[in-house]
Amino acid sequence: MPQIRRRAINEGIFREVNEQIEKLGAAQGQREIQIVCECSELGCAEPIVIGVGAYADARRDPRTFIVAPGHHDPTIEILIAEHDNYMLVRKIGDAADEAVITWTR
């Protein structure tokens, strides 16, 4: 399996988990949720606290992912925004294509 595809599958799995966390948090009226870093590193499960609204905004684009500080990979993504405890990144090139393919929303 090509490396970009493997990495996209890994990111997609974390994105799916986080979408379920967001749904539960929103249903419970939470303002913040704790999600898992959506970087492509196998084994990364770094927790990220993010506002429900900020999470929903990030999910509008299937190429956008929420990663822990320092987990940005400039070979496959560009930095969109940097916050105290997380970064928003947007996939580019083949990684962007794979992100769209693996998006379940």
C-alpha positions as a Markdown table, in Angstrom:
| # | Residue | x | y | z |
|---|---|---|---|---|
| 1 | Met | 0.0 | 0.0 | 0.0 |
| 2 | Pro | 1.5 | 3.4 | -0.9 |
| 3 | Gln | 2.6 | 5.5 | 2.0 |
| 4 | Ile | 0.2 | 8.4 | 1.3 |
| 5 | Arg | -2.8 | 6.0 | 1.2 |
| 6 | Arg | -1.7 | 4.3 | 4.4 |
| 7 | Arg | -1.3 | 7.7 | 6.1 |
| 8 | Ala | -4.7 | 8.9 | 4.8 |
| 9 | Ile | -6.4 | 5.8 | 6.2 |
| 10 | Asn | -4.8 | 6.3 | 9.6 |
| 11 | Glu | -5.9 | 10.0 | 9.6 |
| 12 | Gly | -9.4 | 9.0 | 8.5 |
| 13 | Ile | -9.8 | 6.6 | 11.3 |
| 14 | Phe | -8.9 | 9.3 | 13.9 |
| 15 | Arg | -11.3 | 11.7 | 12.1 |
| 16 | Glu | -14.1 | 9.2 | 12.4 |
| 17 | Val | -13.5 | 8.6 | 16.1 |
| 18 | Asn | -13.4 | 12.4 | 16.7 |
| 19 | Glu | -16.6 | 12.9 | 14.8 |
| 20 | Gln | -18.4 | 10.5 | 17.1 |
| 21 | Ile | -16.8 | 12.3 | 20.1 |
| 22 | Glu | -18.1 | 15.6 | 18.7 |
| 23 | Lys | -21.6 | 14.2 | 18.2 |
| 24 | Leu | -21.8 | 13.0 | 21.8 |
| 25 | Gly | -20.4 | 16.2 | 23.2 |
| 26 | Ala | -22.9 | 18.3 | 21.2 |
| 27 | Ala | -25.7 | 16.1 | 22.3 |
| 28 | Gln | -24.7 | 16.6 | 25.9 |
| 29 | Gly | -24.4 | 20.4 | 25.5 |
| 30 | Gln | -20.6 | 20.4 | 26.0 |
| 31 | Arg | -18.8 | 23.5 | 24.9 |
| 32 | Glu | -15.4 | 21.7 | 24.7 |
| 33 | Ile | -14.5 | 18.2 | 23.8 |
| 34 | Gln | -11.3 | 16.1 | 24.0 |
| 35 | Ile | -10.4 | 14.6 | 20.7 |
| 36 | Val | -7.4 | 12.6 | 19.4 |
| 37 | Cys | -4.7 | 14.1 | 17.3 |
| 38 | Glu | -5.5 | 13.5 | 13.6 |
| 39 | Cys | -1.9 | 13.4 | 12.4 |
| 40 | Ser | -0.6 | 10.6 | 10.2 |
| 41 | Glu | 1.8 | 9.1 | 12.8 |
| 42 | Leu | 0.9 | 5.6 | 13.7 |
| 43 | Gly | 0.5 | 5.2 | 17.4 |
| 44 | Cys | -0.2 | 8.9 | 18.1 |
| 45 | Ala | -3.1 | 9.4 | 20.4 |
| 46 | Glu | -2.2 | 12.8 | 21.8 |
| 47 | Pro | -5.4 | 14.4 | 23.3 |
| 48 | Ile | -6.5 | 17.8 | 22.1 |
| 49 | Val | -9.1 | 19.9 | 23.8 |
| 50 | Ile | -11.1 | 22.0 | 21.3 |
| 51 | Gly | -14.4 | 23.9 | 21.3 |
| 52 | Val | -17.3 | 22.1 | 19.7 |
| 53 | Gly | -17.9 | 25.1 | 17.4 |
| 54 | Ala | -14.2 | 25.2 | 16.3 |
| 55 | Tyr | -14.3 | 21.4 | 15.7 |
| 56 | Ala | -17.5 | 21.8 | 13.5 |
| 57 | Asp | -15.8 | 24.6 | 11.5 |
| 58 | Ala | -12.8 | 22.4 | 10.8 |
| 59 | Arg | -15.0 | 19.5 | 9.6 |
| 60 | Arg | -16.6 | 21.6 | 6.9 |
| 61 | Asp | -13.6 | 20.8 | 4.6 |
| 62 | Pro | -12.6 | 17.1 | 4.2 |
| 63 | Arg | -9.0 | 18.2 | 3.6 |
| 64 | Thr | -8.7 | 19.9 | 7.0 |
| 65 | Phe | -7.4 | 18.0 | 10.1 |
| 66 | Ile | -6.7 | 18.9 | 13.7 |
| 67 | Val | -3.3 | 18.0 | 14.9 |
| 68 | Ala | -1.2 | 18.5 | 18.1 |
| 69 | Pro | 1.5 | 21.2 | 18.0 |
| 70 | Gly | 4.5 | 19.9 | 16.2 |
| 71 | His | 2.6 | 17.2 | 14.3 |
| 72 | His | 2.3 | 19.3 | 11.1 |
| 73 | Asp | 3.9 | 17.5 | 8.1 |
| 74 | Pro | 4.8 | 20.2 | 5.5 |
| 75 | Thr | 5.3 | 17.5 | 2.8 |
| 76 | Ile | 1.6 | 16.7 | 2.7 |
| 77 | Glu | -0.2 | 19.6 | 4.3 |
| 78 | Ile | -0.2 | 23.4 | 4.8 |
| 79 | Leu | -0.7 | 25.1 | 8.1 |
| 80 | Ile | -4.0 | 27.0 | 8.2 |
| 81 | Ala | -4.1 | 28.2 | 11.8 |
| 82 | Glu | -2.1 | 27.7 | 15.0 |
| 83 | His | -3.8 | 27.7 | 18.4 |
| 84 | Asp | -2.4 | 27.1 | 21.9 |
| 85 | Asn | -3.1 | 23.4 | 22.0 |
| 86 | Tyr | -3.7 | 22.4 | 18.4 |
| 87 | Met | -3.1 | 23.3 | 14.8 |
| 88 | Leu | -5.4 | 23.2 | 11.8 |
| 89 | Val | -3.8 | 21.8 | 8.6 |
| 90 | Arg | -5.1 | 21.3 | 5.1 |
| 91 | Lys | -3.9 | 18.4 | 3.0 |
| 92 | Ile | -2.4 | 19.1 | -0.4 |
| 93 | Gly | -1.7 | 17.1 | -3.5 |
| 94 | Asp | -2.3 | 13.3 | -3.4 |
| 95 | Ala | -2.9 | 13.6 | 0.4 |
| 96 | Ala | -5.8 | 16.0 | -0.2 |
| 97 | Asp | -7.3 | 13.6 | -2.8 |
| 98 | Glu | -7.0 | 10.7 | -0.3 |
| 99 | Ala | -8.6 | 12.8 | 2.5 |
| 100 | Val | -11.6 | 13.5 | 0.4 |
| 101 | Ile | -11.9 | 9.8 | -0.5 |
| 102 | Thr | -11.8 | 8.7 | 3.2 |
| 103 | Trp | -14.2 | 11.4 | 4.4 |
| 104 | Thr | -17.4 | 9.8 | 5.7 |
| 105 | Arg | -19.6 | 12.9 | 6.4 |
